[in-house]
Amino acid sequence: MNLKLLSFAVVFFCLPVTTLFANDFQLPEKLPPHPRIYLTEKRMGEIKALMKTDPFMEQQVKALQSKAARLLVDFKKGGQLNEDKERTSANRYGLLRYQFPDGMRLLGVSWMCIVRVTTFAFVYRLTGEQEYADAAISEMLNVCRFPDWHPVHFLDTAEMAAGVALGYDWLYNVIPVAKRTEIRKALIKHGLNPGNDFYENKRHWAASASNWNEVCNNGMIQAVLAIADEEREAAGKTFKYALESMPLGLSVYAPEGTYPEGGNYWNYGTLASCMTIAALQDVVGSDLGFLNTPGFKTTGDFFMGIIRPDFWYFNYSDCPDEALPNPAMFYLSRVYNRPDYAAWLCDFVKTKNYYQIWNENSREGDESFRDYDRWAVLRAVWYNPEAVGADFTSTPLAKHFSGKQDLAVMRTAWKDREAAFAALKAGSNRSGHCHLDIGTFVYDVHGYRWAVDLGRDMASYRVGGNPWRLFRLINRGHNTFLISDSLQNRYASCQIIKFESNGKDFTGRAVADISDAYAGQVKSAIRTATLKKDGTLIIEDQIEGAVDKVRWAMITPAGIQINGKNAILTQGDKKVIVTLQSGEITQFEQLPTTPTFDYENPNEGYTMLAAFATPNKGKINIKVTLKP
Ligand SMILES: [Zn+2]
């Protein structure tokens, strides 16, 4: 295989034609010279050339340089600080320490390692400034001398392995020989060996379909491809296992790329899989058929689809509302010849000025926000200038994404930040990180979200026991029905049964059969969401076989003024008029969103616009119109 064929410019135009042959694949005898994963000498040359002619690349690289400079100042400060500095500070200054920033996991340290090593290595390769190479190498050696990479929580191990492996490859030519050996041995001892234990015993992520599988296999593959020529036996063993395990993680994309665990975990898992496949293309000369995975080809449509015009997620499952400019979209754009993905990501980065994300960018004050963008270097690596002029506004305005989390999204425009956006979710109550939220919807217009999903509650990560007591995780805390304060059927699986787009006066209409979510509570429940071209959202419900009162609800951050079956919602100087038509309901009510337990998110600033429907011979018909 001529390795030049692997250059991104060529890959961009080559749709994958292979079928999966990973199971029989052996590591080639001879591998390309270092640096061989992503940041080859050739790609580095392209980046340097593009910086001079392409404004996006110039901005992206400048942002990485200023980030590196800022990180280096903190890194050098280490020696001047007391040991008893509080934990996060201790990991901000000086060499990283073996500690669990959140009390449970080494993951935060692994993420910092990725940020430092990849950013320092990138800037060294760009500028030749030795202090960046020195800092990256000392950080790599430092973590290699840790007692372990916390394999009990294997994400910590896998992420650390990926960061160290890429640093090893990118800086190979300037790492002294003895130190190279030390890093390789640590990648085996702390990374591959504990990984093999999971593979051989078919434990946890190695034998299950979730973001964990994607992230952990990525860490193992990066380590393998970085050291395989010098550590052939150890690398070959893990390589075989990882290739066997990967199809499980990738199986979640079938049939259309909808991600079962929501947008935030799409970020995590999909970027990891893109990294794995891209590294295989660079080093062994083939995607081994993984790009033919059902649904992977269109998963970029899903990501674009669930993000509203000013870049918040439809945040079903455990997901914050702020979206991230995932470099995976540049990669997917290249390999599937989808310039609209890249054009959309450029628009996202430019609009939000997210060439580099810092904590202060986070609306939610999320400490990890910066670290979520730890692979920012890959935006420079995978950026394709040929996509810049591409038009993403002709991507369909409304779409049904079938899959385990069956859902529909609709918008009135792609680029107008004030455009209306709505989403309706059917789907499953049995996916990882899911909430009991079948039938829920969100609605945005004028740059505000009027009907919200409250998103994840970090308490569900910390508190053991029954998650179906937390307000944000159950139907009581979602824009769907609550009947006699009962939970939805925890095993329910529901579909969008009819979907139309681009009608005469509507951009999208989705009909969800959510009966299974209320099995035993009603006979049938059908919810229809229609987003009209003028931005009006209509939610229509038909319930049969109801015995008890049914609560209709919509959680909002807006001010609410109720007048019987009408309500005026206000945010800033914008209003949405809500009108209710139903023979079974007499009026709207305003309910608090206060949770039961003090360890839950207090949901400050939110109110529930609700209405109680008394069935008439078992039937309830509701039509709610939200008009901007
Ligand atoms: Zn939710």
Residues whose N, C-alpha, C, O or C-beta is under 5 A from the ligand:
A	BS01	ZN	N315 Y316 S317 H435 D437 D453 G455 R472
